[in-house]
Amino acid sequence: MPSNVRHLTSAHGDASFEACVVPYLDAAYNLARWLAHDDADAQDVVQESMLRAFRYFHSFHGGDARVWLLAIVRNTFYSLRAKTASDAAHETIDEETHVLVDEQPSPEARALISVDIEALQTALENLPHPLREAIVLRELEECSYKEIAAITGQKIGTVMSRLARARERLKTELSHCSTEACRHDVR
């Protein structure tokens, strides 16, 4: 994670901020990465989010610091996105960041696993932002429906609906990908 963010907390010596918020830096980056589609943009979002969290830490009155920070990350992303009139987010996937490292499978098995991961990443990238953020918060960050509702400012019913739609779209796209693979299978 950005070292200048870690340095900021120790430079100001605010141990309670460091104890409450900094442990969730990886979760903040993960959400920012999925929203921004780009490592550099995600780092910018996280850095700005941590600055905002630090600046307004006095207004945090307990509760779940992870939910509080993820809400700041989400809001920061959309604020920064609104400032840049173009939504020309980079659609490339940094494969080096998302490589599955496993020395057990054979090269053939690794190739198949790679295709599956690439298909899942592509399917996630193709989801609209509201559906992507819901599925990332639920499945990757393991937030509860209530936590997702707090982070996104939506009702729990809306969160559940978005998750259902996101899962259905992922299922459809991934089953389409596997059908395509079977069609091209040489036997």
N, C-alpha and C positions, 0 to 999 in steps of 0.2 A: 504494500500500500504506500501511498505517497509519504516519503520520509519527512517532508516539510510539515505535514499534518501532525505526525507523531512528535516532531520537534516543537511545534506550536504548543502542545499541551504541556510538555515538560518545561518549556521556556517560561510559561506563565505560572507554573507550579500549582495548578489547580488539580489537586489529587482527586477530588470528588468527580470532576468532569472526566478525568482519565479513567477512573474506576468504573464510572457508569456508562460512558459512551464509547470510548476507544475499543473495548472488546468487540463491538459490533461493526468495526471498520470493514471487515471482509464482507459481511452481509450487505453493507451499504454499497460497496464496490460491485458486488454481484448484481444487485438490483440496478444500479446505474449502468452497468455494462449491457444488461439485457434491454434496457430502455434506450440507450444511446447507440447501440450497435457498433461501438468503436471504443477501443481501449483508452485512447488519449482523451476523448470526450468524456468517458466515464470517470477518468481521473480528475478532470476539471470539475465535473458535477460533484464528486465526492469531496474534493478540496473546498469548493464553495459551500457545500452542505456542512462540512465540519466547522468552517468559519462561522456559519450561521448558528450552528448548534452551540458553539463556544460562546458566541456573542449573546445568545438568548438562553444560556443554561440557567441563569437566575430565574427564568420563568418556568423551568421544569420543576414540578412539585411532586416528584416521585412517580410511581407507576412503572410501566414497562419502558425502559430506556431504548430498547431495540425498536419497538413500535414507533416511539417518538422520533428516533433518528431516521428510520425508513420513511416516515411521513415527510420529514425534511428533505430527504434525498429525492423523493418523488416530486415534491413541490418545486424543488430547485431545478430538477430536470425540465419540468414543464415551463418554469419561468425563463430559464436560459433558452429553451427552444422557442418560446414566444418572442424573445428578443431578436433572435436570428430569423429573419423573415423566411428564409428558405429552409425547408425541411429536407435538405440534401444529406441525410444521414448516410454514412458509408454502409453499403449492404454487403461488404465482404466479411467473411468469417475468418478470424485469425486462428488458423488451424493449430498453430504452435501452442496457443493458450488452452485449447480445448482438446488436446490429444489424450486419448485413453492410454495410460501406460500400464501394460500388463505383459510380463515376460512369459507367462504360461502357454497361451494359445499358439498354435502353429501360424505360419505366415498367411495361410489361406483363411484361417479363422479370424486373424487380425484384420485382414482385408474386408471380410464380411462385417465385422464389428465396426470398422471405420465407415463403411457405407451406411450402417444403421445410425451411427452418431451423426454423420453428416446430414442424413435425411431428417433426423430429429431437430438438429440445429436449424436447418433450412425451414422446417415446418414452424418452429418457434419464431424465427425471424419474420416469417410471412404473416403471423397473426397481427391484427390491429393492436395498437398500444394498450387500450383498456383490457383486452383479453390476455395479452402477453404479460402485462404487469400482474394481473390476478393469478395466472398460472405460475409465474416465477415466484411470487410471494408464497403461494400455497405449496407447490411441489419442490421448489429448490430451497426456499428459506424456511419452509415448514411453519408458516404462520397460520394461526387459526382463522376461521371466518371472521370472528369478532376483531382480531388484530388487523386483518386485511381491510375490514370496514373502517377501522380507525385510521389506518394509513392512507387510504384512498378517499376518505370522506364520503363513502357510499353507504347505503343501507345494506344489511346482511343479505337480504333477498336479492339485491342487485349483484352482490359479490357471488352468491351461489349461482345466479343465472349466468354471469360472465364465465365462471369456472366451467359450468356445464357446456356452454357454447365453445369455450376454448378447447376443452377435452374432445368434444365432438369434431371440431375442425381438425385437430391434431390426428385423431383417429382416422378421419376421412383421408387426409393428405398422406398419412403414413401407410394406410392400406392401399392407396393408389400407387404409392412408390413401390410397395412390395409386389403389386400386380404387374407393374412395368418391369420389374426385375425378373419376375417369373416369365414374362412374355419373351424376354431376351435370353433366357437360360438355354444353353446349348446342352443337349443330352446325347 
